[in-house]
Amino acid sequence: MKRGGAGRASVHADTKREAIDRGREISRNQGTEFRIHNKDGRIASSDSHGNDPNPPKG
């Protein structure tokens, strides 16, 4: 797992599930955007844990 703009990984995990769980925990603690990427680098899913300046209407 890497933080955006980081040169090297901050967490190593044996499975993708472990990496996602750990990354989501870190993202919640830091109030940041959390993005899960596929092997080809495309974003598979995204969660926002920070302040959303454009919350959904409704």
C-alpha distance matrix in Angstrom:
0.0 3.8 6.9 9.7 11.9 10.0 11.0 8.6 5.3 5.9 5.2 6.4 8.0 11.2 11.1 9.5 11.5 10.2 6.5 8.4 10.7 8.8 7.0 10.6 12.2 10.6 11.5 14.9 15.5 14.9 16.6 14.2 13.5 10.7 10.3 9.5 10.1 12.4 12.6 14.9 12.7 14.7 13.7 14.5 14.7 14.3 15.2 16.7 17.0 18.9 22.4 23.3 26.1 27.2 27.2 28.6 32.4 34.2
3.8 0.0 3.7 6.3 8.1 6.3 7.9 6.4 4.5 5.6 7.2 9.2 11.6 14.8 14.8 13.0 15.0 13.8 10.1 11.3 13.7 11.4 8.9 12.1 13.7 11.2 11.5 15.2 15.6 14.0 15.7 12.9 12.5 10.6 10.3 10.6 10.9 13.7 13.9 15.4 12.5 14.6 13.7 15.5 15.5 14.6 15.5 16.4 16.7 17.9 21.2 22.1 24.5 25.9 26.4 28.1 31.9 34.1
6.9 3.7 0.0 3.8 6.2 5.4 8.5 8.4 7.4 7.1 9.5 12.3 14.6 18.0 17.8 15.7 17.2 16.0 12.4 12.8 14.7 12.3 9.3 11.8 13.1 10.1 9.7 13.4 13.6 11.3 12.9 10.0 10.1 9.3 9.9 11.5 12.4 15.7 16.5 17.5 14.2 15.6 14.2 16.3 15.7 13.9 14.3 14.3 14.5 15.1 18.1 19.3 21.5 23.1 23.9 25.9 29.7 32.1
9.7 6.3 3.8 0.0 3.8 5.5 8.8 10.0 10.1 10.7 13.0 15.5 17.7 20.8 20.3 17.8 19.5 18.9 15.1 15.0 17.3 15.5 12.1 14.0 15.8 13.0 11.6 15.2 15.8 13.0 13.7 10.3 9.7 9.7 9.6 11.8 12.1 15.5 16.4 16.6 12.9 14.1 12.9 15.7 15.2 13.3 14.3 14.0 14.9 15.0 17.5 18.2 19.9 21.3 22.7 24.7 28.3 31.0
11.9 8.1 6.2 3.8 0.0 3.8 6.5 9.1 10.5 11.6 14.7 17.0 19.7 22.7 22.7 20.5 22.5 21.7 17.9 18.3 20.6 18.5 15.3 17.6 19.2 16.0 15.0 18.6 18.7 15.7 16.7 13.5 13.2 13.5 13.2 15.1 14.7 17.7 18.0 17.8 14.3 16.0 15.5 18.6 18.6 16.9 18.0 17.6 18.4 18.1 20.2 20.9 22.1 23.8 25.5 27.7 31.2 34.1
10.0 6.3 5.4 5.5 3.8 0.0 3.8 5.6 7.4 8.5 11.8 14.1 17.2 20.4 20.8 19.2 21.3 20.0 16.3 17.4 19.5 17.0 14.3 17.1 18.2 15.0 14.9 18.5 18.2 15.6 17.4 14.6 14.7 14.3 14.3 15.6 15.3 18.1 18.0 18.4 15.3 17.5 17.1 19.8 19.8 18.4 19.2 19.1 19.4 19.4 22.0 23.2 24.8 26.6 28.0 30.1 33.8 36.4
11.0 7.9 8.5 8.8 6.5 3.8 0.0 3.8 7.1 9.4 12.5 14.0 17.3 20.1 21.0 19.8 22.4 21.0 17.4 19.1 21.4 18.9 16.6 19.8 20.9 17.8 18.1 21.8 21.4 19.1 21.0 18.2 18.1 17.3 16.8 17.4 16.5 18.6 17.7 18.1 15.5 18.3 18.6 21.3 21.9 21.0 22.2 22.4 22.9 23.1 25.8 26.8 28.3 30.0 31.4 33.4 37.1 39.7
8.6 6.4 8.4 10.0 9.1 5.6 3.8 0.0 3.8 6.5 9.3 10.5 13.9 16.7 18.0 17.2 19.8 18.0 14.7 17.0 19.1 16.4 14.7 18.2 19.1 16.3 17.2 20.9 20.4 18.7 20.9 18.4 18.4 16.9 16.5 16.5 15.8 17.8 16.7 17.9 15.6 18.6 18.7 20.8 21.5 20.8 21.9 22.5 22.7 23.4 26.4 27.6 29.6 31.2 32.2 34.0 37.8 40.2
5.3 4.5 7.4 10.1 10.5 7.4 7.1 3.8 0.0 3.8 5.6 7.0 10.4 13.4 14.6 13.9 16.2 14.3 11.1 13.5 15.4 12.8 11.4 15.1 15.9 13.4 14.8 18.3 18.0 16.8 19.1 16.8 16.8 14.8 14.5 14.2 14.1 16.1 15.3 17.2 15.0 17.7 17.4 18.9 19.3 18.8 19.6 20.6 20.6 21.8 25.1 26.4 28.7 30.2 30.8 32.5 36.3 38.4
5.9 5.6 7.1 10.7 11.6 8.5 9.4 6.5 3.8 0.0 3.8 7.0 10.2 13.8 15.1 14.5 16.0 13.6 10.6 12.9 14.0 10.7 9.7 13.3 13.3 10.6 12.6 15.8 15.0 14.1 16.9 15.2 15.9 14.1 14.8 14.9 15.7 18.2 18.0 20.1 17.6 19.9 18.9 20.1 19.9 18.8 18.9 19.5 18.8 20.0 23.4 25.1 27.7 29.5 29.8 31.7 35.5 37.4
5.2 7.2 9.5 13.0 14.7 11.8 12.5 9.3 5.6 3.8 0.0 3.8 6.6 10.3 11.7 11.6 12.9 10.0 7.6 10.5 11.3 8.1 8.3 12.0 11.9 10.2 12.6 15.5 15.1 15.1 17.7 16.2 16.6 14.1 14.7 14.1 15.1 17.1 17.0 19.7 17.7 19.9 18.8 19.3 19.1 18.4 18.5 19.6 18.9 20.8 24.4 26.0 28.9 30.4 30.3 31.9 35.7 37.3
6.4 9.2 12.3 15.5 17.0 14.1 14.0 10.5 7.0 7.0 3.8 0.0 3.8 7.0 9.1 9.9 11.7 9.0 7.2 10.9 11.9 9.6 10.4 13.9 14.3 13.3 15.6 18.4 18.3 18.6 20.9 19.3 19.2 16.3 16.2 14.7 15.2 16.4 15.7 18.7 17.4 19.9 19.3 19.4 19.8 19.8 20.3 22.0 21.7 23.8 27.5 28.8 31.8 33.0 32.8 34.0 37.8 39.3
8.0 11.6 14.6 17.7 19.7 17.2 17.3 13.9 10.4 10.2 6.6 3.8 0.0 3.8 5.6 7.1 8.5 5.9 5.4 9.1 10.0 8.7 10.2 13.3 13.8 13.9 16.1 18.4 18.8 19.7 21.7 20.2 19.8 16.5 16.2 14.1 14.9 15.6 15.1 18.6 17.8 19.8 19.0 18.4 18.8 19.3 19.8 22.0 21.7 24.3 28.1 29.2 32.4 33.3 32.6 33.6 37.3 38.5
11.2 14.8 18.0 20.8 22.7 20.4 20.1 16.7 13.4 13.8 10.3 7.0 3.8 0.0 3.8 7.1 8.6 6.9 7.8 11.1 11.9 11.6 13.4 16.0 16.7 17.3 19.4 21.5 22.2 23.3 25.0 23.5 22.8 19.2 18.5 15.8 16.1 16.0 15.1 18.8 18.8 20.9 20.4 19.3 20.1 21.3 22.1 24.7 24.6 27.5 31.2 32.1 35.3 35.9 35.1 35.7 39.3 40.4
11.1 14.8 17.8 20.3 22.7 20.8 21.0 18.0 14.6 15.1 11.7 9.1 5.6 3.8 0.0 3.8 5.3 5.3 6.4 8.7 10.1 10.9 12.3 14.3 15.7 16.8 18.3 20.3 21.6 22.7 23.9 22.3 21.1 17.3 16.3 13.2 13.8 13.4 13.1 16.9 17.0 18.5 17.8 16.2 17.1 18.6 19.6 22.5 22.8 25.9 29.6 30.1 33.4 33.6 32.7 33.0 36.5 37.4
9.5 13.0 15.7 17.8 20.5 19.2 19.8 17.2 13.9 14.5 11.6 9.9 7.1 7.1 3.8 0.0 3.8 5.5 5.0 6.1 8.6 9.9 10.2 12.0 14.2 15.2 16.0 18.1 19.9 20.7 21.5 19.6 18.0 14.1 12.8 9.6 10.3 10.2 10.7 14.3 14.0 15.2 14.2 12.5 13.3 15.0 16.2 19.3 20.0 23.1 26.6 26.9 30.1 30.2 29.3 29.5 33.1 34.1
11.5 15.0 17.2 19.5 22.5 21.3 22.4 19.8 16.2 16.0 12.9 11.7 8.5 8.6 5.3 3.8 0.0 3.8 5.5 5.1 6.1 8.6 9.8 10.5 12.4 14.3 15.2 16.6 18.6 20.0 20.6 19.2 17.8 14.1 13.5 10.7 12.4 12.8 14.0 17.5 16.9 17.4 15.8 13.6 13.5 14.8 15.3 18.4 18.8 22.2 25.7 26.0 29.6 29.6 28.2 28.4 31.8 32.5
10.2 13.8 16.0 18.9 21.7 20.0 21.0 18.0 14.3 13.6 10.0 9.0 5.9 6.9 5.3 5.5 3.8 0.0 3.8 5.5 5.2 6.1 8.4 9.9 10.8 12.4 14.1 15.6 16.8 18.4 19.7 18.7 18.0 14.4 14.5 12.3 14.2 15.1 15.9 19.4 18.5 19.5 17.8 16.2 15.9 16.5 16.5 19.1 18.7 21.9 25.6 26.5 30.0 30.5 29.3 29.9 33.4 34.2
6.5 10.1 12.4 15.1 17.9 16.3 17.4 14.7 11.1 10.6 7.6 7.2 5.4 7.8 6.4 5.0 5.5 3.8 0.0 3.8 5.5 5.2 5.9 8.4 9.9 10.5 11.9 14.1 15.4 16.3 17.6 16.0 15.2 11.6 11.5 9.5 11.3 12.8 13.6 16.8 15.4 16.7 15.0 14.1 13.9 14.2 14.6 16.9 16.9 19.8 23.5 24.3 27.7 28.3 27.5 28.3 31.9 33.1
8.4 11.3 12.8 15.0 18.3 17.4 19.1 17.0 13.5 12.9 10.5 10.9 9.1 11.1 8.7 6.1 5.1 5.5 3.8 0.0 3.8 5.5 5.1 5.9 8.5 9.9 10.2 12.1 14.2 15.2 15.7 14.1 12.9 9.2 9.2 7.4 10.1 12.0 13.8 16.7 15.1 15.4 13.1 11.8 10.8 11.0 11.2 13.9 14.1 17.3 20.9 21.4 24.9 25.2 24.2 24.8 28.4 29.4
10.7 13.7 14.7 17.3 20.6 19.5 21.4 19.1 15.4 14.0 11.3 11.9 10.0 11.9 10.1 8.6 6.1 5.2 5.5 3.8 0.0 3.8 5.5 5.3 6.3 8.8 10.0 10.8 12.6 14.5 15.2 14.6 14.1 10.9 12.0 10.8 13.9 15.7 17.6 20.5 18.9 19.1 16.6 15.1 13.5 13.2 12.3 14.6 13.9 17.3 20.9 21.8 25.5 26.0 24.6 25.4 28.8 29.6
8.8 11.4 12.3 15.5 18.5 17.0 18.9 16.4 12.8 10.7 8.1 9.6 8.7 11.6 10.9 9.9 8.6 6.1 5.2 5.5 3.8 0.0 3.8 5.5 5.2 6.3 8.6 10.1 10.8 12.5 14.1 13.5 13.8 10.9 12.4 11.9 14.6 16.9 18.3 21.2 19.2 20.0 17.6 16.9 15.4 14.6 13.6 15.1 14.0 16.8 20.6 22.0 25.5 26.6 25.6 26.8 30.4 31.4
7.0 8.9 9.3 12.1 15.3 14.3 16.6 14.7 11.4 9.7 8.3 10.4 10.2 13.4 12.3 10.2 9.8 8.4 5.9 5.1 5.5 3.8 0.0 3.8 5.4 5.1 6.0 8.6 9.9 10.5 11.7 10.4 10.3 7.3 9.0 9.1 12.0 14.8 16.5 18.9 16.5 17.1 14.6 14.4 12.8 11.5 10.8 12.2 11.5 14.2 17.9 19.1 22.5 23.5 22.9 24.2 27.9 29.3
10.6 12.1 11.8 14.0 17.6 17.1 19.8 18.2 15.1 13.3 12.0 13.9 13.3 16.0 14.3 12.0 10.5 9.9 8.4 5.9 5.3 5.5 3.8 0.0 3.8 5.5 5.0 6.2 8.6 9.9 10.1 9.4 9.2 6.5 9.0 9.6 13.2 16.0 18.4 20.6 18.2 18.0 14.9 14.2 11.8 10.1 8.3 9.7 8.8 12.0 15.7 16.8 20.4 21.3 20.1 21.3 24.9 26.0
12.2 13.7 13.1 15.8 19.2 18.2 20.9 19.1 15.9 13.3 11.9 14.3 13.8 16.7 15.7 14.2 12.4 10.8 9.9 8.5 6.3 5.2 5.4 3.8 0.0 3.8 5.5 5.3 6.3 8.8 9.9 10.4 11.5 9.7 12.5 13.3 16.7 19.5 21.6 24.0 21.5 21.6 18.6 18.0 15.6 13.7 11.4 12.0 9.9 12.7 16.3 18.2 21.8 23.1 21.8 23.4 26.8 27.8
10.6 11.2 10.1 13.0 16.0 15.0 17.8 16.3 13.4 10.6 10.2 13.3 13.9 17.3 16.8 15.2 14.3 12.4 10.5 9.9 8.8 6.3 5.1 5.5 3.8 0.0 3.8 5.5 5.2 6.2 8.4 8.5 10.2 9.0 12.0 13.3 16.4 19.5 21.3 23.4 20.6 21.1 18.3 18.5 16.3 14.1 12.1 12.0 9.9 11.8 15.5 17.6 20.9 22.7 22.0 24.0 27.6 29.0
11.5 11.5 9.7 11.6 15.0 14.9 18.1 17.2 14.8 12.6 12.6 15.6 16.1 19.4 18.3 16.0 15.2 14.1 11.9 10.2 10.0 8.6 6.0 5.0 5.5 3.8 0.0 3.8 5.5 5.2 5.7 5.1 6.6 6.0 9.6 11.7 14.9 18.4 20.7 22.3 19.2 19.1 16.0 16.4 13.9 11.1 8.8 8.3 6.5 8.4 12.2 14.0 17.3 18.9 18.4 20.4 24.0 25.6
14.9 15.2 13.4 15.2 18.6 18.5 21.8 20.9 18.3 15.8 15.5 18.4 18.4 21.5 20.3 18.1 16.6 15.6 14.1 12.1 10.8 10.1 8.6 6.2 5.3 5.5 3.8 0.0 3.8 5.5 5.1 6.7 8.6 8.6 12.3 14.4 17.9 21.2 23.7 25.5 22.5 22.0 18.7 18.6 15.5 12.7 9.5 8.5 5.3 7.6 11.2 13.4 16.9 18.5 17.3 19.4 22.8 24.0
15.5 15.6 13.6 15.8 18.7 18.2 21.4 20.4 18.0 15.0 15.1 18.3 18.8 22.2 21.6 19.9 18.6 16.8 15.4 14.2 12.6 10.8 9.9 8.6 6.3 5.2 5.5 3.8 0.0 3.8 5.7 8.1 11.0 11.3 15.0 17.0 20.3 23.7 25.8 27.7 24.6 24.6 21.5 21.7 18.9 16.0 13.1 11.7 8.4 9.4 12.6 15.5 18.6 20.9 20.0 22.4 25.7 27.0
14.9 14.0 11.3 13.0 15.7 15.6 19.1 18.7 16.8 14.1 15.1 18.6 19.7 23.3 22.7 20.7 20.0 18.4 16.3 15.2 14.5 12.5 10.5 9.9 8.8 6.2 5.2 5.5 3.8 0.0 3.8 5.6 9.1 10.3 13.9 16.5 19.5 23.1 25.1 26.5 23.2 23.2 20.3 21.2 18.5 15.3 12.8 10.8 8.0 7.8 10.9 13.9 16.6 19.1 18.9 21.7 25.1 26.8
16.6 15.7 12.9 13.7 16.7 17.4 21.0 20.9 19.1 16.9 17.7 20.9 21.7 25.0 23.9 21.5 20.6 19.7 17.6 15.7 15.2 14.1 11.7 10.1 9.9 8.4 5.7 5.1 5.7 3.8 0.0 3.8 7.1 9.2 12.9 16.0 19.1 22.7 25.2 26.3 22.9 22.4 19.1 19.9 16.9 13.4 10.4 7.7 4.8 4.0 7.3 10.2 13.1 15.5 15.1 18.0 21.3 23.1
14.2 12.9 10.0 10.3 13.5 14.6 18.2 18.4 16.8 15.2 16.2 19.3 20.2 23.5 22.3 19.6 19.2 18.7 16.0 14.1 14.6 13.5 10.4 9.4 10.4 8.5 5.1 6.7 8.1 5.6 3.8 0.0 3.8 6.4 9.8 13.1 15.9 19.6 22.1 22.9 19.4 18.9 15.7 17.0 14.3 10.7 8.6 6.3 5.3 5.0 8.3 10.1 12.9 14.9 15.1 17.6 21.2 23.4
13.5 12.5 10.1 9.7 13.2 14.7 18.1 18.4 16.8 15.9 16.6 19.2 19.8 22.8 21.1 18.0 17.8 18.0 15.2 12.9 14.1 13.8 10.3 9.2 11.5 10.2 6.6 8.6 11.0 9.1 7.1 3.8 0.0 3.8 6.6 10.2 12.9 16.6 19.3 19.9 16.5 15.5 12.2 13.5 10.8 7.2 5.9 4.4 5.9 6.7 9.6 9.9 12.7 13.8 14.0 16.0 19.7 22.0
10.7 10.6 9.3 9.7 13.5 14.3 17.3 16.9 14.8 14.1 14.1 16.3 16.5 19.2 17.3 14.1 14.1 14.4 11.6 9.2 10.9 10.9 7.3 6.5 9.7 9.0 6.0 8.6 11.3 10.3 9.2 6.4 3.8 0.0 3.8 6.8 9.9 13.5 16.3 17.4 14.3 13.5 10.2 10.9 8.4 5.6 5.0 6.1 7.5 9.7 12.9 13.1 16.2 16.8 16.6 17.9 21.7 23.6
10.3 10.3 9.9 9.6 13.2 14.3 16.8 16.5 14.5 14.8 14.7 16.2 16.2 18.5 16.3 12.8 13.5 14.5 11.5 9.2 12.0 12.4 9.0 9.0 12.5 12.0 9.6 12.3 15.0 13.9 12.9 9.8 6.6 3.8 0.0 3.8 6.4 10.0 12.9 13.8 10.7 9.8 6.5 7.5 5.9 4.3 6.4 8.6 10.9 13.0 15.8 15.3 18.1 18.1 18.1 18.9 22.7 24.7
9.5 10.6 11.5 11.8 15.1 15.6 17.4 16.5 14.2 14.9 14.1 14.7 14.1 15.8 13.2 9.6 10.7 12.3 9.5 7.4 10.8 11.9 9.1 9.6 13.3 13.3 11.7 14.4 17.0 16.5 16.0 13.1 10.2 6.8 3.8 0.0 3.8 6.9 9.9 11.5 9.1 8.5 5.8 5.5 5.3 6.2 8.7 11.7 13.8 16.4 19.3 18.8 21.7 21.4 21.1 21.5 25.1 26.8
10.1 10.9 12.4 12.1 14.7 15.3 16.5 15.8 14.1 15.7 15.1 15.2 14.9 16.1 13.8 10.3 12.4 14.2 11.3 10.1 13.9 14.6 12.0 13.2 16.7 16.4 14.9 17.9 20.3 19.5 19.1 15.9 12.9 9.9 6.4 3.8 0.0 3.8 6.6 7.7 5.4 5.4 4.3 5.1 7.2 8.9 12.1 14.8 17.2 19.4 22.2 21.4 23.9 23.5 23.6 23.8 27.4 29.3
12.4 13.7 15.7 15.5 17.7 18.1 18.6 17.8 16.1 18.2 17.1 16.4 15.6 16.0 13.4 10.2 12.8 15.1 12.8 12.0 15.7 16.9 14.8 16.0 19.5 19.5 18.4 21.2 23.7 23.1 22.7 19.6 16.6 13.5 10.0 6.9 3.8 0.0 3.8 5.4 5.3 5.5 6.3 5.8 9.1 11.8 15.1 18.2 20.6 23.0 25.7 24.8 27.2 26.5 26.5 26.3 29.7 31.4
12.6 13.9 16.5 16.4 18.0 18.0 17.7 16.7 15.3 18.0 17.0 15.7 15.1 15.1 13.1 10.7 14.0 15.9 13.6 13.8 17.6 18.3 16.5 18.4 21.6 21.3 20.7 23.7 25.8 25.1 25.2 22.1 19.3 16.3 12.9 9.9 6.6 3.8 0.0 3.8 5.4 7.5 9.5 9.6 12.9 15.3 18.5 21.4 23.6 25.9 28.7 28.0 30.3 29.9 30.0 29.9 33.4 35.2
14.9 15.4 17.5 16.6 17.8 18.4 18.1 17.9 17.2 20.1 19.7 18.7 18.6 18.8 16.9 14.3 17.5 19.4 16.8 16.7 20.5 21.2 18.9 20.6 24.0 23.4 22.3 25.5 27.7 26.5 26.3 22.9 19.9 17.4 13.8 11.5 7.7 5.4 3.8 0.0 3.8 5.8 9.0 10.0 13.6 15.9 19.4 22.1 24.7 26.6 29.1 28.0 29.9 29.3 29.8 29.7 33.0 35.1
12.7 12.5 14.2 12.9 14.3 15.3 15.5 15.6 15.0 17.6 17.7 17.4 17.8 18.8 17.0 14.0 16.9 18.5 15.4 15.1 18.9 19.2 16.5 18.2 21.5 20.6 19.2 22.5 24.6 23.2 22.9 19.4 16.5 14.3 10.7 9.1 5.4 5.3 5.4 3.8 0.0 3.8 6.5 8.7 11.6 13.3 16.7 19.0 21.5 23.2 25.6 24.6 26.6 26.2 26.9 27.1 30.5 32.8
14.7 14.6 15.6 14.1 16.0 17.5 18.3 18.6 17.7 19.9 19.9 19.9 19.8 20.9 18.5 15.2 17.4 19.5 16.7 15.4 19.1 20.0 17.1 18.0 21.6 21.1 19.1 22.0 24.6 23.2 22.4 18.9 15.5 13.5 9.8 8.5 5.4 5.5 7.5 5.8 3.8 0.0 3.8 6.2 9.2 11.2 14.9 17.3 20.3 22.0 24.1 22.7 24.5 23.6 24.3 24.1 27.4 29.6
13.7 13.7 14.2 12.9 15.5 17.1 18.6 18.7 17.4 18.9 18.8 19.3 19.0 20.4 17.8 14.2 15.8 17.8 15.0 13.1 16.6 17.6 14.6 14.9 18.6 18.3 16.0 18.7 21.5 20.3 19.1 15.7 12.2 10.2 6.5 5.8 4.3 6.3 9.5 9.0 6.5 3.8 0.0 3.8 5.7 7.4 11.1 13.6 16.7 18.5 20.7 19.3 21.4 20.6 20.9 20.8 24.2 26.3
14.5 15.5 16.3 15.7 18.6 19.8 21.3 20.8 18.9 20.1 19.3 19.4 18.4 19.3 16.2 12.5 13.6 16.2 14.1 11.8 15.1 16.9 14.4 14.2 18.0 18.5 16.4 18.6 21.7 21.2 19.9 17.0 13.5 10.9 7.5 5.5 5.1 5.8 9.6 10.0 8.7 6.2 3.8 0.0 3.8 7.2 10.7 14.0 16.9 19.4 21.7 20.2 22.7 21.6 21.3 20.7 24.0 25.7
14.7 15.5 15.7 15.2 18.6 19.8 21.9 21.5 19.3 19.9 19.1 19.8 18.8 20.1 17.1 13.3 13.5 15.9 13.9 10.8 13.5 15.4 12.8 11.8 15.6 16.3 13.9 15.5 18.9 18.5 16.9 14.3 10.8 8.4 5.9 5.3 7.2 9.1 12.9 13.6 11.6 9.2 5.7 3.8 0.0 3.8 7.1 10.5 13.4 16.1 18.4 16.9 19.7 18.6 17.9 17.5 21.0 22.5
14.3 14.6 13.9 13.3 16.9 18.4 21.0 20.8 18.8 18.8 18.4 19.8 19.3 21.3 18.6 15.0 14.8 16.5 14.2 11.0 13.2 14.6 11.5 10.1 13.7 14.1 11.1 12.7 16.0 15.3 13.4 10.7 7.2 5.6 4.3 6.2 8.9 11.8 15.3 15.9 13.3 11.2 7.4 7.2 3.8 0.0 3.8 6.8 9.9 12.3 14.6 13.4 16.3 15.6 15.0 15.2 18.9 20.7
15.2 15.5 14.3 14.3 18.0 19.2 22.2 21.9 19.6 18.9 18.5 20.3 19.8 22.1 19.6 16.2 15.3 16.5 14.6 11.2 12.3 13.6 10.8 8.3 11.4 12.1 8.8 9.5 13.1 12.8 10.4 8.6 5.9 5.0 6.4 8.7 12.1 15.1 18.5 19.4 16.7 14.9 11.1 10.7 7.1 3.8 0.0 3.8 6.5 9.3 11.8 11.1 14.5 14.2 13.1 13.8 17.5 19.1
16.7 16.4 14.3 14.0 17.6 19.1 22.4 22.5 20.6 19.5 19.6 22.0 22.0 24.7 22.5 19.3 18.4 19.1 16.9 13.9 14.6 15.1 12.2 9.7 12.0 12.0 8.3 8.5 11.7 10.8 7.7 6.3 4.4 6.1 8.6 11.7 14.8 18.2 21.4 22.1 19.0 17.3 13.6 14.0 10.5 6.8 3.8 0.0 3.8 5.7 8.1 7.6 11.1 11.5 10.7 12.3 16.1 18.0
17.0 16.7 14.5 14.9 18.4 19.4 22.9 22.7 20.6 18.8 18.9 21.7 21.7 24.6 22.8 20.0 18.8 18.7 16.9 14.1 13.9 14.0 11.5 8.8 9.9 9.9 6.5 5.3 8.4 8.0 4.8 5.3 5.9 7.5 10.9 13.8 17.2 20.6 23.6 24.7 21.5 20.3 16.7 16.9 13.4 9.9 6.5 3.8 0.0 3.8 7.1 8.3 12.0 13.3 12.2 14.3 17.8 19.4
18.9 17.9 15.1 15.0 18.1 19.4 23.1 23.4 21.8 20.0 20.8 23.8 24.3 27.5 25.9 23.1 22.2 21.9 19.8 17.3 17.3 16.8 14.2 12.0 12.7 11.8 8.4 7.6 9.4 7.8 4.0 5.0 6.7 9.7 13.0 16.4 19.4 23.0 25.9 26.6 23.2 22.0 18.5 19.4 16.1 12.3 9.3 5.7 3.8 0.0 3.8 6.2 9.4 11.5 11.2 14.1 17.4 19.4
22.4 21.2 18.1 17.5 20.2 22.0 25.8 26.4 25.1 23.4 24.4 27.5 28.1 31.2 29.6 26.6 25.7 25.6 23.5 20.9 20.9 20.6 17.9 15.7 16.3 15.5 12.2 11.2 12.6 10.9 7.3 8.3 9.6 12.9 15.8 19.3 22.2 25.7 28.7 29.1 25.6 24.1 20.7 21.7 18.4 14.6 11.8 8.1 7.1 3.8 0.0 3.8 6.2 9.0 9.0 12.5 15.3 17.6
23.3 22.1 19.3 18.2 20.9 23.2 26.8 27.6 26.4 25.1 26.0 28.8 29.2 32.1 30.1 26.9 26.0 26.5 24.3 21.4 21.8 22.0 19.1 16.8 18.2 17.6 14.0 13.4 15.5 13.9 10.2 10.1 9.9 13.1 15.3 18.8 21.4 24.8 28.0 28.0 24.6 22.7 19.3 20.2 16.9 13.4 11.1 7.6 8.3 6.2 3.8 0.0 3.8 5.4 5.6 9.1 12.1 14.8
26.1 24.5 21.5 19.9 22.1 24.8 28.3 29.6 28.7 27.7 28.9 31.8 32.4 35.3 33.4 30.1 29.6 30.0 27.7 24.9 25.5 25.5 22.5 20.4 21.8 20.9 17.3 16.9 18.6 16.6 13.1 12.9 12.7 16.2 18.1 21.7 23.9 27.2 30.3 29.9 26.6 24.5 21.4 22.7 19.7 16.3 14.5 11.1 12.0 9.4 6.2 3.8 0.0 3.8 6.2 9.7 12.0 15.1
27.2 25.9 23.1 21.3 23.8 26.6 30.0 31.2 30.2 29.5 30.4 33.0 33.3 35.9 33.6 30.2 29.6 30.5 28.3 25.2 26.0 26.6 23.5 21.3 23.1 22.7 18.9 18.5 20.9 19.1 15.5 14.9 13.8 16.8 18.1 21.4 23.5 26.5 29.9 29.3 26.2 23.6 20.6 21.6 18.6 15.6 14.2 11.5 13.3 11.5 9.0 5.4 3.8 0.0 3.8 6.5 8.7 12.2
27.2 26.4 23.9 22.7 25.5 28.0 31.4 32.2 30.8 29.8 30.3 32.8 32.6 35.1 32.7 29.3 28.2 29.3 27.5 24.2 24.6 25.6 22.9 20.1 21.8 22.0 18.4 17.3 20.0 18.9 15.1 15.1 14.0 16.6 18.1 21.1 23.6 26.5 30.0 29.8 26.9 24.3 20.9 21.3 17.9 15.0 13.1 10.7 12.2 11.2 9.0 5.6 6.2 3.8 0.0 3.8 6.5 9.3
28.6 28.1 25.9 24.7 27.7 30.1 33.4 34.0 32.5 31.7 31.9 34.0 33.6 35.7 33.0 29.5 28.4 29.9 28.3 24.8 25.4 26.8 24.2 21.3 23.4 24.0 20.4 19.4 22.4 21.7 18.0 17.6 16.0 17.9 18.9 21.5 23.8 26.3 29.9 29.7 27.1 24.1 20.8 20.7 17.5 15.2 13.8 12.3 14.3 14.1 12.5 9.1 9.7 6.5 3.8 0.0 3.8 6.6
32.4 31.9 29.7 28.3 31.2 33.8 37.1 37.8 36.3 35.5 35.7 37.8 37.3 39.3 36.5 33.1 31.8 33.4 31.9 28.4 28.8 30.4 27.9 24.9 26.8 27.6 24.0 22.8 25.7 25.1 21.3 21.2 19.7 21.7 22.7 25.1 27.4 29.7 33.4 33.0 30.5 27.4 24.2 24.0 21.0 18.9 17.5 16.1 17.8 17.4 15.3 12.1 12.0 8.7 6.5 3.8 0.0 3.8
34.2 34.1 32.1 31.0 34.1 36.4 39.7 40.2 38.4 37.4 37.3 39.3 38.5 40.4 37.4 34.1 32.5 34.2 33.1 29.4 29.6 31.4 29.3 26.0 27.8 29.0 25.6 24.0 27.0 26.8 23.1 23.4 22.0 23.6 24.7 26.8 29.3 31.4 35.2 35.1 32.8 29.6 26.3 25.7 22.5 20.7 19.1 18.0 19.4 19.4 17.6 14.8 15.1 12.2 9.3 6.6 3.8 0.0
